[in-house]
Amino acid sequence: MESSRAGGIYSALVVTDSERNAALFSEALTAASLKKITVLAAAGQARRTLLENDFDFVIIDAPLSDESGESLARNIAVRGVSQVILAVNSEHFGAVCSVCQEDGVLVISKPIEKNYFWSALSLAKSVSGKLKRMQNENAKLKQKIEDIRIIDRAKCMLISYLSLSEQEAHRFIEKQAMDLRSTKRAIAGEILKTYAN
């Protein structure tokens, strides 16, 4: 899957069948320092594009020519990769909000004023930044847990095969990591390979 962000450059997908709104969204996104903007006219095109690309922001101007847009917005938001803004007609705003907000979709009412959209986009950028930091922290925590799991398995192998105590096994792995200028996880991986056969 192609990454949407290179060197901190934000990317956006705009899904609208209105040329006027495509221009309005593109102008606001460009002013907000988004460098990669893709504009599509239908939900089907958007779904196919999203199979191969990730975007930091997805703006959906509902209704679309091939669906209402709510389902598309919710599906994208649930993936957790993109911040989604869904623009809906004012008479449907309340109903759509109650359905879409639980999934993390930011719903705005049409007709769209530039300042109103700019505020929504600023809010989406703030939330996106916070979510990305949380995702990075979560990935680091998962990595630490996996490291601990592998090191603990290696200690068990050392205890079992070399009759070491838990402390001795721990010191053995630490010393090997220092002596070989490697990580404890890499040493543990080698121990597992050695004794797994």
Backbone as a chain_set.jsonl record, in Angstrom:
{"seq": "MESSRAGGIYSALVVTDSERNAALFSEALTAASLKKITVLAAAGQARRTLLENDFDFVIIDAPLSDESGESLARNIAVRGVSQVILAVNSEHFGAVCSVCQEDGVLVISKPIEKNYFWSALSLAKSVSGKLKRMQNENAKLKQKIEDIRIIDRAKCMLISYLSLSEQEAHRFIEKQAMDLRSTKRAIAGEILKTYAN", "coords": {"N": [[0.838, -1.184, 0.0], [0.579, 2.162, -0.837], [2.139, 4.835, 0.774], [0.675, 7.747, 2.182], [1.835, 9.978, 3.231], [4.67, 11.885, 2.997], [7.568, 12.908, 4.363], [6.158, 14.55, 6.211], [4.213, 15.818, 4.721], [0.897, 16.504, 4.243], [-1.904, 14.649, 2.973], [-4.883, 14.533, 0.961], [-8.105, 13.257, 0.159], [-10.72, 14.119, -1.837], [-14.108, 13.684, -2.242], [-16.528, 14.331, -4.363], [-19.282, 15.303, -6.444], [-19.66, 17.779, -7.304], [-18.452, 20.465, -9.031], [-18.05, 23.044, -8.101], [-17.886, 22.718, -5.273], [-15.692, 21.016, -5.208], [-13.674, 22.74, -6.036], [-13.794, 24.612, -3.926], [-13.135, 23.009, -1.656], [-10.582, 22.085, -2.441], [-9.149, 24.491, -2.635], [-9.217, 25.371, 0.044], [-7.877, 23.256, 1.292], [-5.357, 23.399, 0.089], [-4.559, 25.884, 1.059], [-4.263, 25.142, 3.66], [-1.888, 23.856, 3.721], [-1.818, 21.293, 2.582], [-0.415, 19.126, 0.378], [-0.84, 17.056, -1.417], [-3.551, 16.437, -3.179], [-6.343, 14.676, -4.078], [-9.053, 14.452, -6.23], [-12.158, 12.979, -6.571], [-15.167, 11.762, -8.169], [-17.079, 9.902, -7.345], [-18.287, 7.393, -5.004], [-17.567, 4.736, -5.505], [-15.207, 4.991, -7.031], [-13.63, 6.163, -5.073], [-13.481, 4.121, -3.124], [-12.002, 2.18, -4.54], [-9.597, 3.571, -4.963], [-8.775, 3.911, -2.315], [-8.022, 1.371, -1.646], [-5.452, 1.116, -2.517], [-4.089, 3.356, -1.657], [-3.354, 5.476, 1.136], [-4.79, 8.217, 2.865], [-4.379, 11.268, 4.641], [-6.539, 12.896, 5.176], [-10.001, 12.689, 4.394], [-12.498, 14.08, 2.523], [-15.875, 14.143, 2.145], [-18.506, 14.943, 0.103], [-21.68, 14.844, 0.515], [-24.982, 14.227, -0.921], [-23.557, 11.543, -2.903], [-23.087, 10.615, -6.386], [-23.394, 7.867, -6.645], [-24.052, 6.826, -4.158], [-25.205, 7.583, -0.768], [-23.102, 8.5, 0.815], [-22.657, 8.373, 3.533], [-22.119, 5.724, 4.423], [-19.67, 5.229, 3.159], [-18.083, 7.187, 4.436], [-18.163, 6.29, 7.12], [-17.007, 3.729, 6.904], [-14.39, 4.379, 6.108], [-13.533, 5.93, 8.292], [-13.585, 4.055, 10.387], [-11.447, 2.429, 9.771], [-9.346, 3.906, 10.739], [-7.184, 5.247, 9.641], [-7.471, 7.624, 8.259], [-8.627, 10.994, 8.756], [-11.937, 11.908, 8.671], [-14.17, 14.047, 7.014], [-17.488, 14.775, 6.619], [-19.729, 16.299, 4.554], [-23.01, 17.344, 4.689], [-26.427, 17.918, 3.617], [-28.26, 20.51, 5.26], [-30.786, 19.783, 6.321], [-30.517, 17.095, 6.905], [-28.563, 16.962, 8.768], [-28.663, 16.541, 11.677], [-29.605, 13.85, 11.94], [-27.661, 12.419, 10.499], [-25.354, 13.074, 11.938], [-25.862, 11.776, 14.405], [-25.591, 9.131, 13.658], [-23.043, 8.904, 12.454], [-21.025, 10.095, 14.051], [-20.176, 8.44, 16.168], [-18.375, 6.759, 14.945], [-16.269, 8.394, 14.511], [-16.452, 10.297, 12.528], [-16.344, 13.552, 11.314], [-18.947, 15.654, 11.007], [-20.285, 18.096, 8.887], [-22.43, 20.865, 8.055], [-24.219, 21.71, 5.057], [-25.294, 24.594, 3.161], [-21.802, 25.166, 2.518], [-19.609, 27.316, 4.121], [-16.566, 29.087, 3.632], [-15.031, 29.812, 5.971], [-16.227, 28.246, 7.916], [-15.7, 25.663, 6.985], [-12.919, 25.788, 7.1], [-12.527, 25.924, 9.876], [-13.483, 23.381, 10.611], [-11.627, 21.791, 9.266], [-9.261, 22.553, 10.575], [-9.79, 21.546, 13.112], [-9.929, 18.819, 12.458], [-7.27, 18.398, 11.629], [-5.908, 18.773, 14.045], [-6.94, 16.653, 15.596], [-6.108, 14.527, 14.01], [-3.3, 14.688, 14.204], [-2.967, 14.109, 16.938], [-4.049, 11.505, 17.027], [-2.227, 10.13, 15.379], [0.111, 10.324, 16.886], [-0.694, 8.798, 19.094], [-1.093, 6.323, 17.848], [1.547, 5.762, 17.076], [2.769, 5.56, 19.62], [1.344, 3.375, 20.57], [2.203, 1.391, 18.782], [4.909, 1.265, 19.525], [4.648, 0.317, 22.145], [3.509, -2.208, 21.661], [5.657, -3.368, 20.348], [7.554, -3.425, 22.427], [6.285, -5.204, 24.173], [6.294, -7.518, 22.615], [9.065, -7.867, 22.403], [9.703, -8.421, 25.11], [8.289, -10.8, 25.443], [9.649, -12.556, 23.678], [12.236, -12.491, 24.783], [11.682, -13.557, 27.309], [10.904, -16.144, 26.564], [13.337, -17.052, 25.568], [14.863, -16.984, 27.918], [13.567, -19.032, 29.319], [14.321, -21.195, 27.742], [17.089, -21.221, 28.236], [17.084, -21.725, 30.988], [15.911, -24.225, 30.991], [17.594, -25.83, 29.261], [20.275, -25.262, 30.016], [20.264, -25.298, 32.702], [20.182, -22.916, 34.178], [19.531, -20.284, 36.576], [16.702, -18.014, 36.774], [17.654, -15.405, 37.048], [20.329, -15.745, 36.283], [19.986, -16.49, 33.618], [18.89, -14.149, 32.628], [21.035, -12.356, 33.049], [22.901, -13.565, 31.363], [21.806, -13.143, 28.789], [21.805, -10.322, 28.731], [24.589, -9.812, 28.965], [25.585, -11.035, 26.632], [24.342, -9.409, 24.751], [25.604, -6.95, 25.274], [28.321, -7.625, 24.829], [28.303, -8.388, 22.143], [27.378, -6.151, 20.991], [24.627, -5.818, 20.423], [21.023, -6.149, 20.404], [18.948, -7.127, 23.203], [16.747, -8.522, 22.347], [17.542, -9.497, 19.832], [19.591, -11.249, 20.59], [18.09, -13.004, 22.127], [16.477, -14.053, 20.122], [18.373, -15.506, 18.654], [19.085, -17.398, 20.57], [16.678, -18.785, 20.784], [16.554, -19.869, 18.211], [18.775, -21.573, 18.298], [18.135, -23.471, 20.324], [15.702, -24.417, 19.509], [15.936, -26.381, 17.64]], "CA": [[0.0, 0.0, 0.0], [1.383, 3.377, -0.956], [1.991, 5.76, 1.893], [0.142, 9.04, 1.758], [2.574, 11.083, 3.817], [6.11, 11.84, 2.775], [8.232, 14.062, 4.965], [5.22, 15.416, 6.909], [3.259, 16.447, 3.8], [-0.435, 15.946, 4.388], [-2.608, 14.328, 1.736], [-6.336, 14.526, 1.117], [-8.981, 12.756, -0.887], [-12.002, 14.827, -1.869], [-15.087, 12.934, -3.024], [-17.674, 15.203, -4.638], [-19.638, 15.42, -7.858], [-19.894, 19.206, -7.541], [-17.224, 21.185, -9.404], [-17.932, 24.206, -7.223], [-17.384, 22.267, -3.979], [-14.345, 20.483, -5.434], [-12.796, 23.906, -6.043], [-13.793, 25.179, -2.578], [-12.363, 22.121, -0.793], [-9.182, 22.08, -2.888], [-8.562, 25.785, -2.267], [-9.025, 25.385, 1.499], [-6.846, 22.263, 1.623], [-4.074, 23.957, -0.343], [-4.241, 26.949, 2.018], [-3.914, 24.485, 4.923], [-0.599, 23.2, 3.481], [-1.925, 19.929, 2.08], [0.255, 19.173, -0.924], [-1.33, 16.015, -2.319], [-5.012, 16.463, -3.15], [-6.957, 13.874, -5.13], [-10.489, 14.715, -6.296], [-12.918, 11.954, -7.283], [-16.576, 12.141, -8.258], [-18.011, 8.866, -6.899], [-17.861, 6.541, -3.895], [-16.906, 3.554, -6.062], [-13.831, 5.391, -7.359], [-12.93, 6.395, -3.802], [-13.204, 2.813, -2.505], [-10.898, 1.549, -5.288], [-8.383, 4.346, -4.683], [-8.379, 3.669, -0.931], [-7.411, 0.044, -1.546], [-4.034, 1.23, -2.85], [-3.5, 4.569, -1.091], [-3.866, 6.035, 2.377], [-4.836, 9.673, 2.877], [-4.519, 11.819, 5.98], [-7.888, 13.443, 5.28], [-10.962, 12.385, 3.334], [-13.643, 14.971, 2.58], [-16.957, 13.578, 1.337], [-19.587, 15.898, -0.131], [-22.873, 14.007, 0.321], [-24.924, 12.848, -1.422], [-22.735, 11.293, -4.092], [-23.891, 10.115, -7.508], [-23.635, 6.428, -6.543], [-24.535, 6.479, -2.814], [-25.413, 8.759, 0.085], [-21.812, 8.967, 1.325], [-22.515, 8.053, 4.957], [-21.476, 4.42, 4.555], [-18.27, 5.423, 2.773], [-17.434, 7.949, 5.508], [-18.03, 5.436, 8.298], [-16.033, 2.673, 6.596], [-13.044, 4.969, 6.109], [-13.207, 6.353, 9.66], [-13.362, 2.879, 11.218], [-10.088, 1.941, 9.482], [-8.463, 4.644, 11.615], [-6.022, 5.783, 8.933], [-7.785, 8.97, 7.778], [-9.603, 11.845, 9.41], [-13.011, 12.029, 7.684], [-15.144, 15.133, 7.128], [-18.653, 14.501, 5.777], [-20.593, 17.468, 4.383], [-24.374, 16.9, 4.367], [-27.443, 18.969, 3.562], [-28.627, 20.921, 6.617], [-31.973, 19.071, 6.821], [-30.117, 15.745, 7.327], [-27.412, 17.097, 9.653], [-28.88, 15.909, 12.978], [-29.707, 12.39, 11.796], [-26.368, 11.889, 10.059], [-24.439, 13.222, 13.083], [-26.106, 10.745, 15.411], [-25.136, 7.842, 13.125], [-21.633, 8.896, 12.029], [-20.053, 10.604, 15.018], [-19.617, 7.336, 16.956], [-17.255, 6.187, 14.192], [-15.2, 9.381, 14.402], [-16.636, 11.149, 11.349], [-16.686, 14.946, 11.6], [-20.039, 16.001, 10.095], [-20.563, 19.528, 8.762], [-23.676, 21.16, 7.357], [-24.169, 22.509, 3.825], [-24.195, 25.042, 2.308], [-20.524, 25.302, 3.206], [-18.904, 28.587, 4.069], [-15.117, 28.863, 3.733], [-14.558, 29.892, 7.352], [-16.775, 27.095, 8.627], [-14.921, 24.501, 6.56], [-11.563, 25.979, 7.624], [-12.575, 25.529, 11.288], [-13.613, 21.918, 10.653], [-10.352, 21.236, 8.825], [-8.298, 22.785, 11.661], [-10.119, 20.566, 14.142], [-9.532, 17.504, 11.933], [-5.806, 18.325, 11.664], [-5.511, 18.599, 15.446], [-7.285, 15.286, 15.994], [-5.256, 13.631, 13.231], [-1.976, 14.706, 14.816], [-3.038, 13.403, 18.208], [-4.242, 10.086, 16.735], [-0.979, 9.574, 14.844], [1.024, 10.157, 18.031], [-1.189, 7.664, 19.885], [-0.804, 5.107, 17.075], [2.994, 5.522, 17.188], [3.02, 5.082, 20.978], [0.772, 2.036, 20.643], [3.108, 0.491, 18.046], [6.107, 1.085, 20.354], [4.283, -0.55, 23.263], [3.363, -3.566, 21.122], [7.013, -3.852, 20.081], [8.164, -3.739, 23.715], [5.643, -6.422, 24.679], [6.816, -8.62, 21.803], [10.462, -8.061, 22.827], [9.68, -9.073, 26.423], [7.806, -12.169, 25.23], [10.729, -13.335, 23.058], [13.321, -12.599, 25.772], [11.231, -14.504, 28.331], [10.981, -17.494, 25.992], [14.764, -17.41, 25.511], [15.269, -17.294, 29.293], [13.032, -20.361, 29.629], [15.188, -22.166, 27.053], [18.358, -21.279, 28.97], [16.798, -22.381, 32.268], [15.629, -25.629, 30.705], [18.705, -26.562, 28.629], [21.569, -25.038, 30.662], [20.018, -25.347, 34.153], [20.466, -21.612, 34.784], [18.411, -19.657, 37.287], [16.091, -16.936, 35.97], [18.591, -14.275, 37.111], [21.508, -16.088, 35.47], [19.555, -16.439, 32.218], [18.735, -12.724, 32.312], [22.384, -11.786, 32.937], [23.522, -14.139, 30.173], [21.282, -12.427, 27.611], [22.32, -8.94, 28.806], [26.03, -9.811, 28.692], [25.752, -11.331, 25.205], [23.924, -8.209, 24.015], [26.67, -5.948, 25.418], [29.549, -8.105, 24.194], [28.14, -8.437, 20.69], [26.791, -4.862, 20.567], [23.354, -6.186, 19.804], [19.893, -5.954, 21.314], [18.567, -8.326, 23.949], [15.803, -9.275, 21.528], [18.294, -10.223, 18.796], [20.263, -12.364, 21.275], [17.035, -13.957, 22.48], [16.097, -14.719, 18.878], [19.425, -16.485, 18.342], [18.955, -18.488, 21.55], [15.515, -19.579, 20.393], [16.939, -20.655, 17.011], [19.73, -22.601, 18.713], [17.535, -24.539, 21.112], [14.458, -24.891, 18.904], [16.243, -27.541, 16.772]], "C": [[0.878, 1.242, 0.0], [1.101, 4.295, 0.214], [1.531, 7.112, 1.391], [0.976, 10.207, 2.239], [4.052, 10.888, 3.583], [6.711, 13.095, 3.368], [7.278, 15.036, 5.615], [4.222, 16.112, 6.004], [1.92, 15.747, 3.942], [-1.048, 15.683, 3.018], [-4.103, 14.277, 2.007], [-7.005, 13.927, -0.106], [-10.292, 13.507, -0.756], [-12.935, 14.029, -2.768], [-16.33, 13.807, -3.16], [-17.988, 15.184, -6.119], [-19.988, 16.858, -8.221], [-18.567, 19.894, -7.857], [-16.978, 22.368, -8.477], [-17.342, 23.791, -5.87], [-15.989, 21.654, -4.093], [-13.337, 21.623, -5.387], [-12.671, 24.508, -4.648], [-12.929, 24.334, -1.641], [-10.875, 22.159, -1.159], [-8.467, 23.362, -2.489], [-8.266, 25.828, -0.766], [-7.92, 24.414, 1.913], [-5.458, 22.753, 1.244], [-3.619, 25.046, 0.632], [-3.815, 26.367, 3.362], [-2.646, 23.637, 4.793], [-0.697, 21.722, 3.117], [-1.427, 19.94, 0.649], [-0.295, 18.161, -1.923], [-2.849, 15.952, -2.186], [-5.532, 15.69, -4.352], [-8.452, 14.131, -5.088], [-11.144, 13.631, -7.15], [-14.4, 12.287, -7.212], [-17.534, 11.117, -7.662], [-17.408, 8.002, -5.8], [-17.113, 5.307, -4.397], [-15.448, 3.83, -6.408], [-13.012, 5.552, -6.077], [-12.554, 5.073, -3.142], [-12.024, 2.122, -3.195], [-9.574, 2.258, -4.996], [-7.859, 4.058, -3.276], [-7.816, 2.269, -0.701], [-5.904, 0.112, -1.754], [-3.331, 2.409, -2.201], [-4.14, 4.903, 0.241], [-3.826, 7.549, 2.245], [-4.981, 10.13, 4.317], [-5.942, 12.316, 6.219], [-8.731, 12.979, 4.1], [-12.157, 13.297, 3.557], [-14.689, 14.42, 1.625], [-18.101, 14.579, 1.303], [-20.845, 15.102, -0.487], [-24.074, 14.839, -0.153], [-24.034, 12.755, -2.664], [-23.611, 10.696, -5.186], [-24.239, 8.636, -7.364], [-24.023, 5.939, -5.145], [-24.646, 7.74, -1.976], [-24.106, 9.345, 0.607], [-21.577, 8.627, 2.777], [-21.757, 6.747, 5.163], [-19.991, 4.513, 4.22], [-17.511, 6.122, 3.892], [-17.177, 7.064, 6.728], [-16.995, 4.334, 8.074], [-14.607, 3.189, 6.639], [-12.621, 5.316, 7.536], [-12.868, 5.166, 10.549], [-11.976, 2.292, 10.983], [-9.051, 2.664, 10.327], [-7.245, 5.254, 10.963], [-6.239, 7.257, 8.597], [-8.751, 9.686, 8.711], [-10.669, 12.135, 8.358], [-13.932, 13.194, 8.026], [-16.254, 14.831, 6.133], [-19.533, 15.734, 5.747], [-21.966, 16.989, 3.924], [-25.313, 18.096, 4.318], [-27.968, 19.245, 4.968], [-29.827, 20.159, 7.172], [-31.649, 17.653, 7.317], [-29.028, 15.767, 8.394], [-27.574, 16.329, 10.969], [-28.88, 14.39, 12.898], [-28.366, 11.775, 11.421], [-25.349, 11.973, 11.19], [-24.619, 12.075, 14.064], [-25.608, 9.382, 14.952], [-23.62, 7.809, 12.939], [-20.626, 9.299, 13.094], [-19.428, 9.506, 15.868], [-18.401, 6.718, 16.278], [-16.114, 7.168, 14.007], [-15.281, 10.256, 13.169], [-17.027, 12.549, 11.818], [-17.716, 15.374, 10.568], [-20.234, 17.511, 10.102], [-21.784, 19.73, 7.877], [-23.429, 21.999, 6.103], [-25.362, 23.445, 3.831], [-22.95, 25.378, 3.132], [-19.956, 26.701, 3.012], [-17.423, 28.304, 4.285], [-14.628, 28.832, 5.168], [-15.008, 28.689, 8.175], [-15.982, 25.839, 8.263], [-13.497, 24.587, 7.1], [-11.497, 25.559, 9.097], [-12.646, 24.016, 11.427], [-12.29, 21.256, 10.272], [-9.278, 21.4, 9.901], [-8.523, 21.783, 12.786], [-9.665, 19.166, 13.706], [-8.011, 17.34, 11.961], [-5.306, 18.096, 13.083], [-5.757, 17.166, 15.9], [-6.381, 14.287, 15.278], [-3.853, 13.548, 13.835], [-1.945, 13.923, 16.114], [-3.19, 11.901, 17.975], [-2.96, 9.439, 16.228], [0.046, 9.369, 15.96], [0.611, 8.953, 18.877], [-0.918, 6.341, 19.163], [0.678, 4.753, 17.154], [3.353, 4.974, 18.569], [2.517, 3.652, 21.137], [1.678, 1.02, 19.942], [4.37, 0.224, 18.857], [5.824, 0.15, 21.526], [4.137, -2.003, 22.809], [4.734, -4.185, 20.866], [7.707, -4.249, 21.374], [7.595, -5.041, 24.286], [6.16, -7.639, 23.924], [8.272, -8.922, 22.175], [10.522, -8.834, 24.144], [9.275, -10.542, 26.273], [8.921, -13.064, 24.669], [11.882, -13.542, 24.04], [12.936, -13.599, 26.861], [11.268, -15.947, 27.819], [12.433, -17.976, 25.935], [15.291, -17.754, 26.905], [14.801, -18.7, 29.679], [13.874, -21.455, 28.971], [16.507, -22.335, 27.812], [18.183, -22.002, 30.308], [16.643, -23.887, 32.05], [16.86, -26.401, 30.219], [20.044, -26.409, 29.353], [21.473, -25.048, 32.188], [20.428, -24.05, 34.858], [19.263, -21.168, 35.615], [17.844, -18.558, 36.387], [17.026, -15.727, 35.913], [19.808, -14.529, 36.224], [21.167, -16.019, 33.98], [19.428, -14.991, 31.76], [20.109, -12.078, 32.111], [23.101, -12.293, 31.693], [23.088, -13.375, 28.919], [21.818, -10.997, 27.588], [23.789, -8.878, 28.419], [26.301, -10.077, 27.211], [25.403, -10.098, 24.354], [25.005, -7.133, 24.09], [27.92, -6.367, 24.654], [29.462, -8.06, 22.675], [27.56, -7.135, 20.107], [25.494, -5.088, 19.782], [22.235, -5.88, 20.795], [19.602, -7.258, 22.035], [17.601, -9.172, 23.116], [16.534, -10.093, 20.46], [19.001, -11.43, 19.402], [19.24, -13.44, 21.622], [16.582, -14.734, 21.254], [17.098, -15.803, 18.485], [19.36, -17.689, 19.288], [17.782, -19.392, 21.17], [15.822, -20.44, 19.178], [17.826, -21.827, 17.411], [19.038, -23.773, 19.384], [16.207, -25.058, 20.538], [14.685, -26.147, 18.09], [16.478, -28.777, 17.542]], "O": [[1.827, 1.333, 0.779], [-0.052, 4.499, 0.592], [1.936, 7.567, 0.321], [0.848, 11.314, 1.717], [4.617, 9.851, 3.929], [6.408, 14.207, 2.937], [7.532, 16.241, 5.592], [3.442, 16.933, 6.487], [1.829, 14.53, 3.779], [-0.765, 16.378, 2.042], [-4.538, 14.014, 3.128], [-6.54, 14.069, -1.237], [-10.901, 13.528, 0.314], [-12.6, 13.732, -3.915], [-17.082, 13.998, -2.204], [-17.091, 15.066, -6.954], [-20.536, 17.13, -9.29], [-17.658, 19.899, -7.026], [-15.838, 22.657, -8.114], [-16.412, 24.428, -5.375], [-15.19, 21.765, -3.163], [-12.275, 21.497, -4.777], [-11.574, 24.873, -4.226], [-12.09, 24.869, -0.915], [-10.016, 22.255, -0.282], [-7.315, 23.328, -2.056], [-7.192, 26.267, -0.354], [-7.117, 24.727, 2.791], [-4.496, 22.549, 1.984], [-2.443, 25.119, 0.987], [-3.092, 27.015, 4.119], [-2.363, 22.801, 5.65], [0.258, 20.975, 3.329], [-1.948, 20.67, -0.195], [-0.226, 18.378, -3.132], [-3.366, 15.462, -1.182], [-5.208, 16.005, -5.497], [-9.063, 14.038, -4.023], [-10.747, 13.392, -8.291], [-14.842, 13.002, -6.313], [-18.711, 11.43, -7.486], [-16.189, 7.889, -5.676], [-16.134, 4.882, -3.783], [-14.566, 3.021, -6.123], [-11.856, 5.134, -6.006], [-11.435, 4.918, -2.655], [-11.157, 1.552, -2.534], [-8.548, 1.605, -4.804], [-6.65, 3.971, -3.064], [-7.199, 2.012, 0.333], [-5.162, -0.722, -1.237], [-2.102, 2.462, -2.191], [-5.325, 4.646, 0.453], [-2.939, 8.101, 1.594], [-5.628, 9.462, 5.124], [-6.484, 12.178, 7.315], [-8.254, 12.887, 2.969], [-12.759, 13.299, 4.631], [-14.424, 14.248, 0.435], [-18.601, 15.006, 2.344], [-21.049, 14.732, -1.643], [-24.174, 16.021, 0.176], [-23.796, 13.738, -3.365], [-24.753, 10.315, -4.931], [-25.256, 8.186, -7.893], [-24.296, 4.751, -4.967], [-24.244, 8.823, -2.401], [-24.011, 10.553, 0.82], [-20.431, 8.591, 3.226], [-20.849, 6.68, 5.992], [-19.154, 3.941, 4.919], [-16.415, 5.698, 4.258], [-16.087, 7.094, 7.299], [-16.196, 4.042, 8.964], [-13.714, 2.513, 7.15], [-11.494, 5.034, 7.943], [-11.962, 5.254, 11.378], [-11.388, 1.717, 11.899], [-7.989, 2.109, 10.608], [-6.352, 5.736, 11.66], [-5.299, 8.05, 8.645], [-9.582, 9.061, 9.369], [-10.334, 12.568, 7.255], [-14.411, 13.323, 9.152], [-15.995, 14.651, 4.943], [-20.031, 16.172, 6.784], [-22.084, 16.312, 2.903], [-25.036, 19.146, 4.896], [-28.105, 18.325, 5.775], [-29.887, 19.909, 8.376], [-32.431, 17.074, 8.071], [-28.611, 14.714, 8.876], [-26.697, 15.544, 11.332], [-28.228, 13.722, 13.7], [-27.979, 10.737, 11.957], [-24.562, 11.046, 11.382], [-23.641, 11.471, 14.506], [-25.237, 8.555, 15.785], [-22.982, 6.799, 13.234], [-19.472, 8.875, 13.035], [-18.265, 9.62, 16.256], [-17.501, 6.212, 16.949], [-15.093, 6.822, 13.412], [-14.297, 10.894, 12.794], [-17.941, 12.703, 12.629], [-17.405, 15.453, 9.379], [-20.334, 18.134, 11.159], [-22.126, 18.876, 7.059], [-22.562, 22.872, 6.08], [-26.373, 23.123, 4.456], [-23.04, 25.812, 4.28], [-19.839, 27.197, 1.891], [-17.062, 27.394, 5.031], [-13.887, 27.925, 5.549], [-14.267, 28.183, 9.018], [-15.636, 25.045, 9.138], [-12.928, 23.576, 7.512], [-10.535, 24.918, 9.52], [-11.953, 23.432, 12.26], [-11.884, 20.272, 10.891], [-8.474, 20.493, 10.119], [-7.571, 21.237, 13.345], [-9.086, 18.423, 14.498], [-7.514, 16.261, 12.283], [-4.383, 17.311, 13.299], [-4.891, 16.542, 16.513], [-5.939, 13.308, 15.88], [-3.29, 12.46, 13.961], [-1.012, 13.161, 16.365], [-2.535, 11.104, 18.646], [-2.643, 8.314, 16.612], [0.761, 8.366, 15.98], [1.459, 8.18, 19.323], [-0.555, 5.351, 19.797], [1.031, 3.58, 17.283], [4.144, 4.038, 18.682], [3.176, 2.818, 21.759], [1.893, -0.081, 20.451], [4.859, -0.906, 18.887], [6.646, -0.701, 21.864], [4.591, -2.919, 23.494], [4.952, -5.368, 21.129], [8.374, -5.282, 21.43], [8.333, -5.872, 24.816], [6.433, -8.677, 24.528], [8.669, -10.085, 22.254], [11.294, -9.783, 24.281], [9.858, -11.419, 26.909], [9.111, -14.189, 25.13], [12.442, -14.636, 24.123], [13.767, -14.399, 27.289], [11.624, -16.862, 28.561], [12.728, -19.138, 26.213], [16.068, -18.696, 27.064], [15.549, -19.463, 30.29], [14.113, -22.507, 29.564], [16.982, -23.455, 28.005], [19.036, -22.794, 30.708], [17.166, -24.703, 32.808], [17.139, -27.497, 30.706], [20.869, -27.322, 29.315], [22.467, -24.834, 32.883], [20.947, -24.071, 35.974], [18.135, -21.61, 35.393], [18.438, -18.215, 35.365], [17.175, -15.099, 34.865], [20.26, -13.638, 35.504], [21.97, -15.544, 33.177], [19.81, -14.649, 30.641], [20.33, -11.352, 31.142], [23.827, -11.541, 31.042], [23.922, -13.008, 28.09], [22.24, -10.511, 26.538], [24.199, -8.012, 27.646], [27.148, -9.42, 26.605], [26.081, -9.792, 23.373], [25.295, -6.475, 23.09], [28.508, -5.569, 23.924], [30.439, -7.732, 22.002], [27.292, -7.033, 18.909], [25.313, -4.617, 18.659], [22.49, -5.404, 21.901], [19.949, -8.341, 21.565], [17.638, -10.401, 23.178], [16.185, -11.247, 20.213], [19.013, -12.509, 18.809], [19.486, -14.631, 21.436], [16.332, -15.937, 21.335], [16.713, -16.883, 18.038], [19.549, -18.834, 18.878], [17.889, -20.617, 21.231], [15.408, -21.598, 19.11], [17.65, -22.943, 16.921], [19.31, -24.929, 19.062], [15.658, -26.038, 21.042], [13.747, -26.91, 17.86], [16.744, -29.827, 16.958]]}, "num_chains": 1, "name": "protein.A"}
